[in-house]
């Protein structure tokens, strides 16, 4: 796609240079001003929350939470006062995958399943990159981090720090992530990262970490941890040499909070989804409980650091889990709590010569019937490599008192919870794109009512065509009403980089007057955020986001 000349676009928006912008800003008593340095960078008042933590339970539905509560008691997730509903559909339809859902979280755009923070037709390589929350945070000088129990190049972490038409291109995604500027990248997936990429990571200033002792002793300013060949082992299978999700989260926050401009952190409990795909109820519960421990930590951190927003949600439900398969109290909570291994580990033991009934009895505390054994044995000859493990999950779950609808994702709305500034914005019904925009609005503007005003189309059009000075509330209007493909003349004017999309970097350009072509400011540096004056007018105060 042909790109418009950037300076001509800035001129149309009234934010071209230090000299012209300063004069306009002074006359209008605007919030977009210059800082007077040689580079002519702009400065603006980031009145948003200092720290943002987005916690995603991948595949975690309401029943995953309910069954975990039955086993472990009241959860930290159930202590939120501000809880809403999160719709999950993608451009592909009512059932999303993690890449499309994550793209919606990270960018505010709906995507087709499999796409990683890009916009274009399904399965097409001719796509346009979409700016992410993490990239905006980096440009603002915030510290940023991604933590996951999946491969760090897997769909959900990938969407925040890379762009690709296909989530399966994890080698390309790894290169993007290493170049993203994120201060912390922690997860699994050594098999997807080449030696050359690891050397590049070191050249970029990352301290490489491979086990729990490395993480505990880490001293670098930037951390790159790959703690397993593929995904981080399940809680039920993990030994002390591998850090858990809470260990990684605590290390990430400790490193990120050292900065002066706040931080953005996404944490994903990826293996809830994997366990649910296999209908492994014990592993699902153990992974959900580990995620809840992270939620408890984040809630405590937010309570002690009041300028911190914590958003907890799920990208989709996996497995169609049902809390109970009969009336009364059918769930075998003690057996689930005392499980010794995941079904994957049981399959390995059986393939090594173990007796099916004995392995299941030892690790899951379930006595399979002859009918169970016949069904499971039948699946061992299937062409589906997951059929045997899935069959074990089905029969074990039946004995443990829960039911599953499938081994795939499902489409119902999920939960979104928040604590901190703007927590009430997440009440009611949201889509992933709404939650994304609300999170970014709070990061940029906070609850500053003077900036949380939208302008009508004619006013925005006059400013976008250079007839009046651009104001921070214009950027807010662009964020809540115009993020998406360019479909009218107002959006075309707001599309600062001319790529056919109004994305988060276009919104930031309206605030700062900076180039959006690089990961930093126009001169290759971060944007200065300073406290400057704000105007007042009679424009109406709208609800933060319209659905």
C-alpha positions in Angstrom: 0.0 0.0 0.0 1.4 3.4 -1.0 2.1 5.6 2.0 1.3 9.3 2.0 4.1 11.8 2.7 4.2 11.9 6.5 5.0 15.6 6.9 2.1 16.7 4.6 -0.2 14.6 6.7 1.1 16.2 9.9 0.7 19.6 8.3 -3.0 18.8 7.6 -3.4 17.9 11.2 -1.7 21.1 12.4 1.2 19.4 14.2 4.0 19.6 11.7 7.0 21.0 13.6 8.4 22.6 16.7 7.9 26.1 15.4 4.5 25.8 13.9 3.1 23.6 16.6 4.4 25.8 19.4 2.8 28.9 17.9 -0.6 27.2 17.4 -0.5 25.6 20.9 0.4 28.8 22.6 -2.5 30.7 21.0 -5.0 28.0 21.7 -3.6 27.2 25.2 -3.4 23.6 24.0 -2.0 20.4 25.6 0.2 19.6 22.6 3.3 21.7 22.9 7.0 21.5 22.1 9.7 20.9 24.7 12.2 23.3 23.0 15.0 20.8 22.4 17.0 20.6 19.2 15.1 17.6 17.9 11.8 19.5 18.0 10.0 16.7 19.8 6.6 17.3 21.3 5.6 16.9 24.8 2.2 16.1 26.2 0.6 15.3 29.6 0.1 11.6 30.0 -2.6 11.8 32.7 -3.2 8.1 32.4 -2.6 5.4 35.0 1.1 4.7 35.6 1.0 0.9 35.5 -1.2 -1.4 33.5 -1.4 -5.2 34.0 -3.5 -7.3 31.6 -3.9 -10.8 32.8 -5.4 -13.4 30.4 -6.5 -16.8 31.3 -6.4 -18.5 27.9 -9.4 -20.7 27.4 -10.7 -20.0 30.9 -14.5 -19.9 31.0 -16.9 -19.4 33.9 -17.0 -23.1 34.7 -13.2 -23.3 34.8 -13.4 -20.8 37.6 -16.3 -22.5 39.3 -14.7 -25.9 39.3 -11.5 -24.5 40.6 -13.4 -22.8 43.4 -15.0 -26.2 44.3 -11.6 -27.7 44.6 -9.6 -24.9 46.2 -12.1 -22.6 47.8 -12.9 -18.9 47.2 -10.6 -17.4 44.5 -9.0 -14.0 44.2 -10.9 -13.6 40.9 -14.1 -13.8 42.8 -13.2 -10.8 44.9 -13.5 -8.2 42.2 -16.3 -5.6 42.7 -16.2 -4.6 39.0 -17.0 -7.5 36.7 -18.4 -7.5 33.2 -19.0 -9.8 30.2 -16.5 -10.2 27.4 -17.6 -11.2 23.9 -15.0 -13.1 21.9 -16.1 -13.5 18.3 -13.6 -12.8 15.5 -13.8 -11.8 11.9 -13.8 -15.6 11.2 -17.1 -16.0 13.1 -18.5 -16.8 16.6 -15.6 -19.1 17.6 -12.2 -17.3 17.8 -8.7 -18.6 18.1 -6.1 -17.1 20.4 -4.4 -15.1 17.7 -7.5 -13.3 16.6 -8.7 -12.8 20.2 -5.3 -11.6 21.2 -5.1 -9.2 18.3 -8.4 -7.7 19.4 -7.0 -7.3 22.9 -3.7 -5.8 21.7 -4.9 -3.5 18.9 -8.6 -2.8 19.2 -9.1 -4.5 15.8 -11.0 -7.6 15.0 -9.0 -10.1 13.0 -9.4 -13.4 11.3 -8.3 -16.5 13.2 -4.6 -17.1 12.8 -3.7 -13.4 12.2 -1.2 -11.8 14.5 -1.8 -8.0 14.8 -2.4 -7.5 11.1 -5.4 -6.4 9.0 -6.3 -8.1 5.8 -8.3 -10.9 4.2 -8.3 -14.3 5.7 -5.2 -16.4 5.0 -3.8 -13.6 2.8 -0.1 -12.5 3.1 -1.1 -9.1 1.8 -1.8 -7.5 5.2 -1.2 -4.3 7.1 0.4 -4.2 10.5 -1.7 -2.8 13.3 0.0 -0.9 16.2 -0.3 -2.6 19.6 -0.7 -1.4 23.2 2.8 -2.5 24.0 4.2 -0.6 21.1 2.4 2.6 22.2 3.7 2.0 25.8 7.3 1.6 24.4 6.9 4.9 22.5 5.8 6.6 25.7 8.9 5.4 27.5 7.1 3.0 29.7 8.8 -0.3 30.5 7.0 -3.3 28.9 6.9 -7.0 29.4 5.2 -10.2 28.3 4.9 -13.4 30.4 3.4 -16.7 29.4 3.4 -20.4 30.2 3.2 -21.0 26.4 6.1 -20.6 24.0 6.9 -16.9 24.2 6.3 -16.9 20.4 2.8 -18.4 20.7 -0.3 -16.5 19.7 -1.2 -14.4 22.8 2.2 -13.0 23.6 3.0 -12.7 19.9 0.2 -10.3 19.2 1.6 -7.7 21.5 5.1 -7.5 20.0 5.0 -8.9 16.5 3.0 -8.8 13.3 2.4 -11.8 11.0 -0.3 -13.1 8.6 0.1 -16.6 10.2 0.6 -17.4 13.9 2.5 -20.5 12.8 5.5 -18.4 11.6 7.0 -18.5 15.1 10.6 -18.0 13.8 9.6 -14.7 12.2 7.6 -13.8 15.3 10.7 -14.4 17.5 12.7 -11.9 15.5 9.9 -9.3 15.8 9.7 -9.8 19.6 13.4 -9.5 20.1 13.3 -6.2 18.2 10.2 -4.9 19.9 12.0 -3.1 22.7 10.1 -5.0 25.5 12.2 -5.1 28.6 10.9 -8.5 29.8 10.0 -11.6 27.7 9.5 -14.7 29.8 8.0 -18.1 28.8 8.9 -21.3 27.0 9.7 -22.1 23.4 13.5 -22.5 23.0 12.8 -24.8 20.0 11.4 -21.9 18.1 14.3 -19.5 18.7 17.5 -20.0 16.7 21.0 -19.5 18.1 21.4 -16.5 15.8 18.3 -15.0 17.3 19.6 -15.6 20.9 22.8 -13.8 19.9 20.8 -11.0 18.5 18.8 -10.8 21.8 22.1 -10.5 23.7 23.2 -7.8 21.3 19.9 -6.0 22.1 20.8 -6.0 25.8 18.8 -9.0 27.0 20.1 -11.3 29.7 19.3 -14.8 28.7 17.6 -17.1 31.2 17.0 -20.8 31.0 15.8 -22.0 34.4 14.5 -21.0 37.8 17.9 -20.3 39.2 18.7 -18.0 36.3 15.5 -16.1 36.9 16.2 -15.8 40.6 19.7 -14.4 40.1 18.9 -12.2 37.1 20.5 -8.8 37.2 20.1 -7.4 33.6 18.0 -4.4 32.6 16.3 -6.6 30.0 15.3 -10.2 30.6 14.7 -12.9 27.9 13.7 -16.2 29.5 13.0 -19.4 27.6 12.4 -22.0 30.3 11.4 -25.1 28.2 11.8 -26.5 24.8 8.1 -26.0 24.0 5.4 -24.8 26.4 6.2 -24.5 30.1 5.3 -27.8 31.7 1.9 -28.1 33.5 1.8 -27.3 37.2 1.2 -31.0 37.8 4.3 -32.0 35.9 6.7 -29.2 36.7 9.8 -29.5 38.9 11.7 -26.9 40.8 14.0 -26.1 37.9 11.2 -24.4 36.0 9.8 -21.2 37.2 6.0 -21.0 37.6 3.7 -18.2 36.3 3.8 -16.4 39.6 7.6 -16.6 39.8 7.8 -15.1 36.3 5.2 -12.4 37.0 6.9 -11.3 40.2 10.3 -11.1 38.5 8.7 -9.1 35.6 7.1 -6.6 37.9 10.2 -6.2 40.0 12.2 -5.3 36.8 9.6 -3.2 35.1 8.8 -1.0 38.1 12.3 0.3 38.2 11.5 2.7 35.4 10.3 6.3 35.9 7.4 6.3 33.5 5.3 3.3 34.6 5.0 -0.1 32.9 2.7 -2.2 30.7 2.7 -6.0 31.4 0.6 -8.8 29.8 0.6 -12.1 31.6 -1.0 -15.2 30.1 -1.9 -18.5 31.8 -1.7 -20.3 28.5 -2.0 -23.9 29.6 -5.5 -23.6 31.0 -6.4 -23.8 27.3 -4.1 -26.7 26.5 -5.5 -28.8 29.4 -9.1 -28.0 28.5 -8.4 -29.1 24.9 -7.6 -32.5 26.3 -10.5 -32.5 28.8 -7.9 -32.8 31.5 -9.9 -31.5 34.5 -7.1 -31.9 37.1 -4.6 -30.0 34.9 -7.2 -27.4 34.0 -7.9 -26.7 37.7 -4.2 -26.6 38.6 -3.4 -24.1 35.9 -6.5 -22.0 36.8 -5.4 -22.0 40.4 -1.9 -20.9 39.4 -3.4 -18.1 37.4 -5.5 -17.1 40.3 -2.4 -16.8 42.5 -1.1 -14.3 39.9 -4.4 -12.4 40.1 -4.0 -12.3 43.9 -0.5 -10.9 43.5 -1.7 -8.2 41.0 -4.6 -7.2 43.2 -2.3 -6.7 46.1 0.1 -4.8 44.0 -2.7 -2.5 42.8 -3.9 -2.0 46.4 -0.4 -0.9 47.4 0.2 1.1 44.2 -3.0 3.0 43.6 -2.0 4.3 40.1 -2.1 0.7 38.8 -4.9 -0.8 36.6 -5.3 -4.5 36.6 -7.6 -6.1 33.9 -8.3 -9.8 34.2 -10.1 -11.7 31.4 -10.2 -14.6 29.0 -9.7 -14.8 25.3 -12.3 -17.5 24.8 -13.6 -20.7 26.5 -12.1 -24.1 25.7 -13.8 -27.5 26.0 -17.3 -26.5 27.0 -16.7 -27.4 30.6 -19.7 -28.0 32.8 -19.6 -27.7 36.6 -20.9 -31.2 37.5 -22.3 -34.0 35.5 -25.2 -34.8 37.8 -27.4 -33.3 40.5 -26.1 -32.7 44.0 -22.4 -32.8 44.6 -20.9 -35.0 41.9 -17.4 -33.4 41.7 -14.6 -35.4 43.3 -12.8 -32.4 44.6 -10.2 -34.3 46.7 -9.2 -36.6 43.8 -8.8 -33.6 41.5 -6.7 -31.7 44.1 -4.5 -34.7 44.7 -3.8 -35.5 41.0 -0.2 -36.5 40.5 0.3 -35.8 36.8 -1.4 -34.4 33.7 -3.0 -36.7 31.1 -0.1 -36.0 28.8 2.3 -37.5 31.4 0.0 -40.5 31.8 0.1 -41.1 28.1 3.9 -41.0 28.1 3.9 -43.6 30.9 1.5 -45.8 29.0 3.4 -45.6 25.8 6.5 -46.6 27.8 4.8 -49.9 28.6 2.6 -48.9 31.6 -0.8 -50.5 32.1 -3.6 -48.1 31.3 -5.7 -48.9 34.4 -2.7 -48.9 36.7 -1.3 -45.6 35.4 -4.7 -43.8 35.7 -5.3 -45.2 39.2 -1.9 -44.1 40.4 -2.0 -40.6 38.9 -5.7 -39.7 38.8 -7.1 -41.8 41.6 -9.7 -43.2 39.2 -10.6 -46.8 38.6 -11.6 -47.3 35.0 -14.3 -49.7 34.1 -14.0 -52.4 31.4 -16.1 -50.2 29.2 -13.8 -47.3 29.7 -10.7 -49.3 28.9 -12.3 -50.7 25.7 -13.2 -47.2 24.5 -9.7 -45.8 25.3 -8.0 -48.8 23.7 -10.0 -48.3 20.5 -8.7 -44.7 20.3 -5.1 -45.8 20.3 -5.4 -46.9 16.7 -6.9 -43.6 15.5 -5.1 -41.4 12.9 -5.8 -38.5 15.2 -2.6 -38.1 17.3 -4.7 -36.6 20.2 -7.4 -39.2 20.1 -5.9 -41.5 22.9 -5.2 -38.6 25.3 -8.6 -37.0 24.6 -10.3 -40.3 25.3 -8.5 -40.6 28.6 -9.6 -37.1 29.5 -13.2 -37.9 28.7 -13.4 -41.1 30.8 -11.4 -39.7 33.7 -13.6 -36.5 33.8 -16.7 -38.6 33.9 -15.5 -40.4 37.0 -14.4 -37.0 38.6 -17.9 -35.6 38.1 -17.5 -33.0 35.4 -18.6 -32.9 31.7 -17.2 -31.4 28.5 -18.8 -30.5 25.3 -15.8 -30.7 23.0 -12.1 -30.6 22.6 -12.2 -27.2 20.8 -12.8 -23.6 21.6 -16.4 -22.4 22.2 -18.0 -19.1 21.5 -19.9 -17.7 24.6 -19.0 -14.5 26.3 -16.5 -14.7 29.1 -15.6 -12.7 32.2 -13.7 -9.4 32.4 -12.7 -8.0 35.8 -10.8 -4.9 36.8 -9.4 -3.0 39.8 -7.7 0.3 39.9 -8.4 3.6 38.1 -11.3 3.3 35.6 -12.4 -0.1 37.0 -16.0 0.7 36.5 -15.4 1.2 32.7 -15.4 -2.6 32.4 -18.9 -3.2 33.8 -21.6 -4.6 31.5 -21.1 -6.1 28.0 -17.8 -5.6 26.2 -16.1 -7.1 23.2 -12.3 -7.7 23.2 -11.9 -4.5 21.1 -13.8 -2.4 23.6 -11.7 -3.7 26.5 -8.6 -2.9 24.4 -9.7 0.7 23.7 -10.7 1.2 27.3 -7.4 0.0 28.6 -5.5 2.2 26.2 -7.7 5.2 27.0 -7.0 4.8 30.7 -3.2 4.4 30.0 -3.1 7.6 28.0 -5.8 9.8 29.6 -6.7 8.2 33.0 -10.0 9.4 34.3 -9.2 13.0 33.3 -12.7 14.3 32.4 -11.4 17.2 30.4 -9.8 14.7 28.0 -12.5 12.1 28.1 -14.7 14.2 25.8 -15.5 13.3 22.3 -16.0 15.9 19.6 -18.6 15.7 16.8 -17.8 14.9 13.3 -17.8 18.4 11.9 -15.6 19.7 14.6 -13.1 16.8 14.2 -13.2 17.3 10.5 -12.3 21.0 10.7 -9.4 20.2 13.0 -8.2 17.3 10.9 -8.1 19.5 7.8 -6.0 22.1 9.5 -8.7 24.7 10.2 -8.1 24.5 14.0 -5.5 23.2 16.4 -5.5 19.5 17.3 -6.4 18.8 20.9 -6.0 15.7 23.1 -9.7 15.1 23.1 -9.4 14.8 19.3 -7.1 11.8 19.9 -9.6 10.4 22.4 -12.3 10.7 19.8 -10.1 9.0 17.3 -9.5 6.2 19.8 -13.1 5.5 20.8 -14.9 6.2 17.5 -12.5 5.9 14.6 -10.0 3.1 15.3 -10.5 0.7 12.4 -10.3 0.6 8.6 -10.5 4.0 6.9 -14.1 4.3 5.7 -14.8 8.1 5.5 -13.0 11.4 5.1 -12.6 12.0 8.8 -10.9 8.7 9.3 -8.8 9.3 6.2 -7.5 12.5 7.8 -6.8 10.7 11.1 -4.8 8.0 9.3 -1.5 9.8 9.9 0.7 7.2 8.2 -1.6 6.6 5.3 -1.8 2.9 5.6 -5.6 2.7 5.3 -6.1 2.1 9.0 -6.7 4.4 12.0 -4.7 2.5 14.7 -3.2 3.2 18.1 -0.1 4.8 16.7 -2.2 7.3 14.7 -4.0 8.1 18.0 -0.6 8.7 19.6 0.5 10.9 16.7 -2.4 13.2 17.3 -1.2 13.6 20.8 2.4 14.0 20.1 3.1 15.1 16.6 5.6 12.3 16.3 6.3 10.1 13.3 4.6 6.7 13.6 7.0 4.9 11.2 9.4 3.7 13.9 9.1 2.2 17.3 10.3 5.4 18.9 10.0 9.1 18.3 10.6 10.7 14.9 14.3 11.1 15.8 14.6 7.5 17.1 14.1 8.5 20.7 11.2 8.0 23.1 8.5 10.7 23.4 8.8 13.1 26.3 5.7 13.2 28.4 5.3 16.3 30.5 2.6 18.1 32.5 1.3 21.0 30.4 -1.8 23.2 30.4 -5.3 22.1 29.2 -8.1 24.0 27.7 -11.8 24.0 28.6 -14.8 24.2 26.4 -18.4 23.1 26.3 -18.1 19.8 24.4 -20.1 17.0 25.9 -18.7 14.3 28.2 -19.6 10.9 26.7 -19.5 7.4 28.1 -15.9 6.2 27.8 -16.6 3.7 25.0 -19.6 3.1 22.8 -20.2 -0.6 22.1 
